[in-house]
């Protein structure tokens, strides 16, 4: 997640909370969780790739 994306999530969460919109808050938190999982999986894939490069002849 880029810094800009993090700012967008923060702004969306703040607006949803200000409007007391529980559904919007839930959606933002779900999307933030999805983005975190995608970043984690990409990092894991990169680690596997780097390990494979080290093991290759």
mmCIF file of the N, C-alpha and C atoms, coordinates in Angstrom:
data_MODEL
# 
_entry.id   MODEL 
# 
loop_
_atom_site.group_PDB 
_atom_site.id 
_atom_site.type_symbol 
_atom_site.label_atom_id 
_atom_site.label_alt_id 
_atom_site.label_comp_id 
_atom_site.label_asym_id 
_atom_site.label_entity_id 
_atom_site.label_seq_id 
_atom_site.pdbx_PDB_ins_code 
_atom_site.Cartn_x 
_atom_site.Cartn_y 
_atom_site.Cartn_z 
_atom_site.occupancy 
_atom_site.B_iso_or_equiv 
_atom_site.pdbx_formal_charge 
_atom_site.auth_seq_id 
_atom_site.auth_comp_id 
_atom_site.auth_asym_id 
_atom_site.auth_atom_id 
_atom_site.pdbx_PDB_model_num 
ATOM 1   N N  . UNK A 1 1  ? 0.856   -1.160  0.000   1.00 0.00 ? 1  UNK A N  1 
ATOM 2   C CA . UNK A 1 1  ? 0.000   0.000   0.000   1.00 0.00 ? 1  UNK A CA 1 
ATOM 3   C C  . UNK A 1 1  ? 0.906   1.227   0.000   1.00 0.00 ? 1  UNK A C  1 
ATOM 4   N N  . UNK A 1 2  ? 0.611   2.131   -0.858  1.00 0.00 ? 2  UNK A N  1 
ATOM 5   C CA . UNK A 1 2  ? 1.414   3.344   -0.920  1.00 0.00 ? 2  UNK A CA 1 
ATOM 6   C C  . UNK A 1 2  ? 0.952   4.320   0.150   1.00 0.00 ? 2  UNK A C  1 
ATOM 7   N N  . UNK A 1 3  ? 1.759   5.332   0.385   1.00 0.00 ? 3  UNK A N  1 
ATOM 8   C CA . UNK A 1 3  ? 1.412   6.348   1.365   1.00 0.00 ? 3  UNK A CA 1 
ATOM 9   C C  . UNK A 1 3  ? 0.109   7.045   0.982   1.00 0.00 ? 3  UNK A C  1 
ATOM 10  N N  . UNK A 1 4  ? -0.087  7.286   -0.304  1.00 0.00 ? 4  UNK A N  1 
ATOM 11  C CA . UNK A 1 4  ? -1.320  7.923   -0.768  1.00 0.00 ? 4  UNK A CA 1 
ATOM 12  C C  . UNK A 1 4  ? -2.544  7.065   -0.495  1.00 0.00 ? 4  UNK A C  1 
ATOM 13  N N  . UNK A 1 5  ? -2.398  5.757   -0.696  1.00 0.00 ? 5  UNK A N  1 
ATOM 14  C CA . UNK A 1 5  ? -3.516  4.854   -0.422  1.00 0.00 ? 5  UNK A CA 1 
ATOM 15  C C  . UNK A 1 5  ? -3.846  4.853   1.063   1.00 0.00 ? 5  UNK A C  1 
ATOM 16  N N  . UNK A 1 6  ? -2.817  4.854   1.909   1.00 0.00 ? 6  UNK A N  1 
ATOM 17  C CA . UNK A 1 6  ? -3.041  4.892   3.352   1.00 0.00 ? 6  UNK A CA 1 
ATOM 18  C C  . UNK A 1 6  ? -3.789  6.149   3.748   1.00 0.00 ? 6  UNK A C  1 
ATOM 19  N N  . UNK A 1 7  ? -3.420  7.274   3.134   1.00 0.00 ? 7  UNK A N  1 
ATOM 20  C CA . UNK A 1 7  ? -4.104  8.539   3.410   1.00 0.00 ? 7  UNK A CA 1 
ATOM 21  C C  . UNK A 1 7  ? -5.567  8.458   2.981   1.00 0.00 ? 7  UNK A C  1 
ATOM 22  N N  . UNK A 1 8  ? -5.838  7.841   1.826   1.00 0.00 ? 8  UNK A N  1 
ATOM 23  C CA . UNK A 1 8  ? -7.214  7.707   1.352   1.00 0.00 ? 8  UNK A CA 1 
ATOM 24  C C  . UNK A 1 8  ? -8.045  6.863   2.311   1.00 0.00 ? 8  UNK A C  1 
ATOM 25  N N  . UNK A 1 9  ? -7.478  5.769   2.810   1.00 0.00 ? 9  UNK A N  1 
ATOM 26  C CA . UNK A 1 9  ? -8.192  4.936   3.776   1.00 0.00 ? 9  UNK A CA 1 
ATOM 27  C C  . UNK A 1 9  ? -8.478  5.718   5.050   1.00 0.00 ? 9  UNK A C  1 
ATOM 28  N N  . UNK A 1 10 ? -7.475  6.454   5.512   1.00 0.00 ? 10 UNK A N  1 
ATOM 29  C CA . UNK A 1 10 ? -7.641  7.233   6.737   1.00 0.00 ? 10 UNK A CA 1 
ATOM 30  C C  . UNK A 1 10 ? -8.744  8.275   6.567   1.00 0.00 ? 10 UNK A C  1 
ATOM 31  N N  . UNK A 1 11 ? -8.746  8.953   5.429   1.00 0.00 ? 11 UNK A N  1 
ATOM 32  C CA . UNK A 1 11 ? -9.756  9.982   5.168   1.00 0.00 ? 11 UNK A CA 1 
ATOM 33  C C  . UNK A 1 11 ? -11.149 9.355   5.069   1.00 0.00 ? 11 UNK A C  1 
ATOM 34  N N  . UNK A 1 12 ? -11.266 8.232   4.377   1.00 0.00 ? 12 UNK A N  1 
ATOM 35  C CA . UNK A 1 12 ? -12.563 7.564   4.246   1.00 0.00 ? 12 UNK A CA 1 
ATOM 36  C C  . UNK A 1 12 ? -13.073 7.096   5.599   1.00 0.00 ? 12 UNK A C  1 
ATOM 37  N N  . UNK A 1 13 ? -12.181 6.560   6.424   1.00 0.00 ? 13 UNK A N  1 
ATOM 38  C CA . UNK A 1 13 ? -12.583 6.094   7.747   1.00 0.00 ? 13 UNK A CA 1 
ATOM 39  C C  . UNK A 1 13 ? -13.028 7.259   8.620   1.00 0.00 ? 13 UNK A C  1 
ATOM 40  N N  . UNK A 1 14 ? -12.302 8.367   8.544   1.00 0.00 ? 14 UNK A N  1 
ATOM 41  C CA . UNK A 1 14 ? -12.663 9.548   9.333   1.00 0.00 ? 14 UNK A CA 1 
ATOM 42  C C  . UNK A 1 14 ? -14.038 10.075  8.924   1.00 0.00 ? 14 UNK A C  1 
ATOM 43  N N  . UNK A 1 15 ? -14.310 10.141  7.616   1.00 0.00 ? 15 UNK A N  1 
ATOM 44  C CA . UNK A 1 15 ? -15.609 10.631  7.141   1.00 0.00 ? 15 UNK A CA 1 
ATOM 45  C C  . UNK A 1 15 ? -16.742 9.690   7.546   1.00 0.00 ? 15 UNK A C  1 
ATOM 46  N N  . UNK A 1 16 ? -16.511 8.387   7.422   1.00 0.00 ? 16 UNK A N  1 
ATOM 47  C CA . UNK A 1 16 ? -17.546 7.419   7.796   1.00 0.00 ? 16 UNK A CA 1 
ATOM 48  C C  . UNK A 1 16 ? -17.836 7.509   9.288   1.00 0.00 ? 16 UNK A C  1 
ATOM 49  N N  . UNK A 1 17 ? -16.797 7.663   10.092  1.00 0.00 ? 17 UNK A N  1 
ATOM 50  C CA . UNK A 1 17 ? -16.978 7.762   11.539  1.00 0.00 ? 17 UNK A CA 1 
ATOM 51  C C  . UNK A 1 17 ? -17.706 9.057   11.897  1.00 0.00 ? 17 UNK A C  1 
ATOM 52  N N  . UNK A 1 18 ? -17.335 10.148  11.228  1.00 0.00 ? 18 UNK A N  1 
ATOM 53  C CA . UNK A 1 18 ? -17.964 11.452  11.482  1.00 0.00 ? 18 UNK A CA 1 
ATOM 54  C C  . UNK A 1 18 ? -19.459 11.388  11.184  1.00 0.00 ? 18 UNK A C  1 
ATOM 55  N N  . UNK A 1 19 ? -19.816 10.702  10.095  1.00 0.00 ? 19 UNK A N  1 
ATOM 56  C CA . UNK A 1 19 ? -21.221 10.575  9.711   1.00 0.00 ? 19 UNK A CA 1 
ATOM 57  C C  . UNK A 1 19 ? -21.936 9.483   10.492  1.00 0.00 ? 19 UNK A C  1 
ATOM 58  N N  . UNK A 1 20 ? -21.193 8.800   11.376  1.00 0.00 ? 20 UNK A N  1 
ATOM 59  C CA . UNK A 1 20 ? -21.735 7.688   12.159  1.00 0.00 ? 20 UNK A CA 1 
ATOM 60  C C  . UNK A 1 20 ? -22.353 6.627   11.243  1.00 0.00 ? 20 UNK A C  1 
ATOM 61  N N  . UNK A 1 21 ? -21.683 6.393   10.126  1.00 0.00 ? 21 UNK A N  1 
ATOM 62  C CA . UNK A 1 21 ? -22.138 5.416   9.142   1.00 0.00 ? 21 UNK A CA 1 
ATOM 63  C C  . UNK A 1 21 ? -21.398 4.101   9.387   1.00 0.00 ? 21 UNK A C  1 
ATOM 64  N N  . UNK A 1 22 ? -22.055 3.210   10.147  1.00 0.00 ? 22 UNK A N  1 
ATOM 65  C CA . UNK A 1 22 ? -21.415 1.947   10.519  1.00 0.00 ? 22 UNK A CA 1 
ATOM 66  C C  . UNK A 1 22 ? -21.120 1.076   9.311   1.00 0.00 ? 22 UNK A C  1 
ATOM 67  N N  . UNK A 1 23 ? -22.011 1.087   8.329   1.00 0.00 ? 23 UNK A N  1 
ATOM 68  C CA . UNK A 1 23 ? -21.790 0.262   7.139   1.00 0.00 ? 23 UNK A CA 1 
ATOM 69  C C  . UNK A 1 23 ? -20.560 0.755   6.367   1.00 0.00 ? 23 UNK A C  1 
ATOM 70  N N  . UNK A 1 24 ? -20.456 2.065   6.187   1.00 0.00 ? 24 UNK A N  1 
ATOM 71  C CA . UNK A 1 24 ? -19.296 2.618   5.478   1.00 0.00 ? 24 UNK A CA 1 
ATOM 72  C C  . UNK A 1 24 ? -18.015 2.345   6.254   1.00 0.00 ? 24 UNK A C  1 
ATOM 73  N N  . UNK A 1 25 ? -18.081 2.473   7.579   1.00 0.00 ? 25 UNK A N  1 
ATOM 74  C CA . UNK A 1 25 ? -16.911 2.183   8.406   1.00 0.00 ? 25 UNK A CA 1 
ATOM 75  C C  . UNK A 1 25 ? -16.485 0.739   8.228   1.00 0.00 ? 25 UNK A C  1 
ATOM 76  N N  . UNK A 1 26 ? -17.443 -0.172  8.222   1.00 0.00 ? 26 UNK A N  1 
ATOM 77  C CA . UNK A 1 26 ? -17.141 -1.594  8.037   1.00 0.00 ? 26 UNK A CA 1 
ATOM 78  C C  . UNK A 1 26 ? -16.501 -1.854  6.679   1.00 0.00 ? 26 UNK A C  1 
ATOM 79  N N  . UNK A 1 27 ? -17.020 -1.199  5.654   1.00 0.00 ? 27 UNK A N  1 
ATOM 80  C CA . UNK A 1 27 ? -16.476 -1.375  4.301   1.00 0.00 ? 27 UNK A CA 1 
ATOM 81  C C  . UNK A 1 27 ? -15.036 -0.876  4.240   1.00 0.00 ? 27 UNK A C  1 
ATOM 82  N N  . UNK A 1 28 ? -14.784 0.293   4.818   1.00 0.00 ? 28 UNK A N  1 
ATOM 83  C CA . UNK A 1 28 ? -13.426 0.844   4.806   1.00 0.00 ? 28 UNK A CA 1 
ATOM 84  C C  . UNK A 1 28 ? -12.477 -0.083  5.560   1.00 0.00 ? 28 UNK A C  1 
ATOM 85  N N  . UNK A 1 29 ? -12.902 -0.573  6.723   1.00 0.00 ? 29 UNK A N  1 
ATOM 86  C CA . UNK A 1 29 ? -12.047 -1.469  7.497   1.00 0.00 ? 29 UNK A CA 1 
ATOM 87  C C  . UNK A 1 29 ? -11.808 -2.783  6.758   1.00 0.00 ? 29 UNK A C  1 
ATOM 88  N N  . UNK A 1 30 ? -12.832 -3.295  6.089   1.00 0.00 ? 30 UNK A N  1 
ATOM 89  C CA . UNK A 1 30 ? -12.668 -4.521  5.302   1.00 0.00 ? 30 UNK A CA 1 
ATOM 90  C C  . UNK A 1 30 ? -11.673 -4.297  4.168   1.00 0.00 ? 30 UNK A C  1 
ATOM 91  N N  . UNK A 1 31 ? -11.831 -3.174  3.454   1.00 0.00 ? 31 UNK A N  1 
ATOM 92  C CA . UNK A 1 31 ? -10.927 -2.868  2.346   1.00 0.00 ? 31 UNK A CA 1 
ATOM 93  C C  . UNK A 1 31 ? -9.497  -2.654  2.837   1.00 0.00 ? 31 UNK A C  1 
ATOM 94  N N  . UNK A 1 32 ? -9.358  -2.027  3.998   1.00 0.00 ? 32 UNK A N  1 
ATOM 95  C CA . UNK A 1 32 ? -8.029  -1.838  4.574   1.00 0.00 ? 32 UNK A CA 1 
ATOM 96  C C  . UNK A 1 32 ? -7.411  -3.186  4.931   1.00 0.00 ? 32 UNK A C  1 
ATOM 97  N N  . UNK A 1 33 ? -8.220  -4.084  5.483   1.00 0.00 ? 33 UNK A N  1 
ATOM 98  C CA . UNK A 1 33 ? -7.740  -5.431  5.780   1.00 0.00 ? 33 UNK A CA 1 
ATOM 99  C C  . UNK A 1 33 ? -7.324  -6.166  4.521   1.00 0.00 ? 33 UNK A C  1 
ATOM 100 N N  . UNK A 1 34 ? -8.118  -6.030  3.463   1.00 0.00 ? 34 UNK A N  1 
ATOM 101 C CA . UNK A 1 34 ? -7.778  -6.663  2.182   1.00 0.00 ? 34 UNK A CA 1 
ATOM 102 C C  . UNK A 1 34 ? -6.457  -6.117  1.641   1.00 0.00 ? 34 UNK A C  1 
ATOM 103 N N  . UNK A 1 35 ? -6.287  -4.803  1.720   1.00 0.00 ? 35 UNK A N  1 
ATOM 104 C CA . UNK A 1 35 ? -5.049  -4.187  1.231   1.00 0.00 ? 35 UNK A CA 1 
ATOM 105 C C  . UNK A 1 35 ? -3.852  -4.682  2.043   1.00 0.00 ? 35 UNK A C  1 
ATOM 106 N N  . UNK A 1 36 ? -4.043  -4.797  3.351   1.00 0.00 ? 36 UNK A N  1 
ATOM 107 C CA . UNK A 1 36 ? -2.966  -5.301  4.208   1.00 0.00 ? 36 UNK A CA 1 
ATOM 108 C C  . UNK A 1 36 ? -2.613  -6.734  3.833   1.00 0.00 ? 36 UNK A C  1 
ATOM 109 N N  . UNK A 1 37 ? -3.622  -7.575  3.626   1.00 0.00 ? 37 UNK A N  1 
ATOM 110 C CA . UNK A 1 37 ? -3.376  -8.966  3.241   1.00 0.00 ? 37 UNK A CA 1 
ATOM 111 C C  . UNK A 1 37 ? -2.666  -9.052  1.896   1.00 0.00 ? 37 UNK A C  1 
ATOM 112 N N  . UNK A 1 38 ? -3.069  -8.222  0.945   1.00 0.00 ? 38 UNK A N  1 
ATOM 113 C CA . UNK A 1 38 ? -2.414  -8.214  -0.367  1.00 0.00 ? 38 UNK A CA 1 
ATOM 114 C C  . UNK A 1 38 ? -0.949  -7.817  -0.243  1.00 0.00 ? 38 UNK A C  1 
ATOM 115 N N  . UNK A 1 39 ? -0.673  -6.828  0.586   1.00 0.00 ? 39 UNK A N  1 
ATOM 116 C CA . UNK A 1 39 ? 0.704   -6.395  0.800   1.00 0.00 ? 39 UNK A CA 1 
ATOM 117 C C  . UNK A 1 39 ? 1.510   -7.499  1.473   1.00 0.00 ? 39 UNK A C  1 
ATOM 118 N N  . UNK A 1 40 ? 0.914   -8.153  2.471   1.00 0.00 ? 40 UNK A N  1 
ATOM 119 C CA . UNK A 1 40 ? 1.582   -9.257  3.164   1.00 0.00 ? 40 UNK A CA 1 
ATOM 120 C C  . UNK A 1 40 ? 1.886   -10.386 2.191   1.00 0.00 ? 40 UNK A C  1 
ATOM 121 N N  . UNK A 1 41 ? 0.916   -10.744 1.354   1.00 0.00 ? 41 UNK A N  1 
ATOM 122 C CA . UNK A 1 41 ? 1.118   -11.828 0.390   1.00 0.00 ? 41 UNK A CA 1 
ATOM 123 C C  . UNK A 1 41 ? 2.175   -11.471 -0.646  1.00 0.00 ? 41 UNK A C  1 
ATOM 124 N N  . UNK A 1 42 ? 2.205   -10.221 -1.078  1.00 0.00 ? 42 UNK A N  1 
ATOM 125 C CA . UNK A 1 42 ? 3.222   -9.789  -2.038  1.00 0.00 ? 42 UNK A CA 1 
ATOM 126 C C  . UNK A 1 42 ? 4.607   -9.864  -1.408  1.00 0.00 ? 42 UNK A C  1 
ATOM 127 N N  . UNK A 1 43 ? 4.718   -9.471  -0.157  1.00 0.00 ? 43 UNK A N  1 
ATOM 128 C CA . UNK A 1 43 ? 5.991   -9.536  0.547   1.00 0.00 ? 43 UNK A CA 1 
ATOM 129 C C  . UNK A 1 43 ? 6.445   -10.986 0.699   1.00 0.00 ? 43 UNK A C  1 
ATOM 130 N N  . UNK A 1 44 ? 5.500   -11.866 1.015   1.00 0.00 ? 44 UNK A N  1 
ATOM 131 C CA . UNK A 1 44 ? 5.807   -13.289 1.153   1.00 0.00 ? 44 UNK A CA 1 
ATOM 132 C C  . UNK A 1 44 ? 6.279   -13.866 -0.184  1.00 0.00 ? 44 UNK A C  1 
ATOM 133 N N  . UNK A 1 45 ? 5.597   -13.509 -1.256  1.00 0.00 ? 45 UNK A N  1 
ATOM 134 C CA . UNK A 1 45 ? 5.979   -13.990 -2.585  1.00 0.00 ? 45 UNK A CA 1 
ATOM 135 C C  . UNK A 1 45 ? 7.379   -13.493 -2.953  1.00 0.00 ? 45 UNK A C  1 
ATOM 136 N N  . UNK A 1 46 ? 7.675   -12.256 -2.621  1.00 0.00 ? 46 UNK A N  1 
ATOM 137 C CA . UNK A 1 46 ? 9.002   -11.711 -2.898  1.00 0.00 ? 46 UNK A CA 1 
ATOM 138 C C  . UNK A 1 46 ? 10.071  -12.478 -2.118  1.00 0.00 ? 46 UNK A C  1 
ATOM 139 N N  . UNK A 1 47 ? 9.781   -12.804 -0.872  1.00 0.00 ? 47 UNK A N  1 
ATOM 140 C CA . UNK A 1 47 ? 10.733  -13.584 -0.074  1.00 0.00 ? 47 UNK A CA 1 
ATOM 141 C C  . UNK A 1 47 ? 10.975  -14.952 -0.693  1.00 0.00 ? 47 UNK A C  1 
ATOM 142 N N  . UNK A 1 48 ? 9.908   -15.627 -1.146  1.00 0.00 ? 48 UNK A N  1 
ATOM 143 C CA . UNK A 1 48 ? 10.059  -16.930 -1.805  1.00 0.00 ? 48 UNK A CA 1 
ATOM 144 C C  . UNK A 1 48 ? 10.901  -16.795 -3.072  1.00 0.00 ? 48 UNK A C  1 
ATOM 145 N N  . UNK A 1 49 ? 10.659  -15.753 -3.830  1.00 0.00 ? 49 UNK A N  1 
ATOM 146 C CA . UNK A 1 49 ? 11.411  -15.515 -5.066  1.00 0.00 ? 49 UNK A CA 1 
ATOM 147 C C  . UNK A 1 49 ? 12.896  -15.302 -4.754  1.00 0.00 ? 49 UNK A C  1 
ATOM 148 N N  . UNK A 1 50 ? 13.171  -14.496 -3.736  1.00 0.00 ? 50 UNK A N  1 
ATOM 149 C CA . UNK A 1 50 ? 14.561  -14.237 -3.360  1.00 0.00 ? 50 UNK A CA 1 
ATOM 150 C C  . UNK A 1 50 ? 15.248  -15.514 -2.886  1.00 0.00 ? 50 UNK A C  1 
ATOM 151 N N  . UNK A 1 51 ? 14.531  -16.354 -2.122  1.00 0.00 ? 51 UNK A N  1 
ATOM 152 C CA . UNK A 1 51 ? 15.088  -17.632 -1.680  1.00 0.00 ? 51 UNK A CA 1 
ATOM 153 C C  . UNK A 1 51 ? 15.365  -18.541 -2.875  1.00 0.00 ? 51 UNK A C  1 
ATOM 154 N N  . UNK A 1 52 ? 14.453  -18.560 -3.835  1.00 0.00 ? 52 UNK A N  1 
ATOM 155 C CA . UNK A 1 52 ? 14.637  -19.394 -5.026  1.00 0.00 ? 52 UNK A CA 1 
ATOM 156 C C  . UNK A 1 52 ? 15.855  -18.930 -5.823  1.00 0.00 ? 52 UNK A C  1 
ATOM 157 N N  . UNK A 1 53 ? 16.052  -17.629 -5.905  1.00 0.00 ? 53 UNK A N  1 
ATOM 158 C CA . UNK A 1 53 ? 17.228  -17.104 -6.612  1.00 0.00 ? 53 UNK A CA 1 
ATOM 159 C C  . UNK A 1 53 ? 18.525  -17.538 -5.932  1.00 0.00 ? 53 UNK A C  1 
ATOM 160 N N  . UNK A 1 54 ? 18.508  -17.542 -4.602  1.00 0.00 ? 54 UNK A N  1 
ATOM 161 C CA . UNK A 1 54 ? 19.701  -17.954 -3.862  1.00 0.00 ? 54 UNK A CA 1 
ATOM 162 C C  . UNK A 1 54 ? 19.999  -19.434 -4.066  1.00 0.00 ? 54 UNK A C  1 
ATOM 163 N N  . UNK A 1 55 ? 18.965  -20.257 -4.233  1.00 0.00 ? 55 UNK A N  1 
ATOM 164 C CA . UNK A 1 55 ? 19.139  -21.698 -4.380  1.00 0.00 ? 55 UNK A CA 1 
ATOM 165 C C  . UNK A 1 55 ? 19.429  -22.118 -5.814  1.00 0.00 ? 55 UNK A C  1 
ATOM 166 N N  . UNK A 1 56 ? 19.123  -21.254 -6.767  1.00 0.00 ? 56 UNK A N  1 
ATOM 167 C CA . UNK A 1 56 ? 19.321  -21.634 -8.171  1.00 0.00 ? 56 UNK A CA 1 
ATOM 168 C C  . UNK A 1 56 ? 20.807  -21.628 -8.518  1.00 0.00 ? 56 UNK A C  1 
ATOM 169 N N  . UNK A 1 57 ? 21.200  -22.560 -9.415  1.00 0.00 ? 57 UNK A N  1 
ATOM 170 C CA . UNK A 1 57 ? 22.625  -22.664 -9.783  1.00 0.00 ? 57 UNK A CA 1 
ATOM 171 C C  . UNK A 1 57 ? 23.119  -21.496 -10.619 1.00 0.00 ? 57 UNK A C  1 
# 
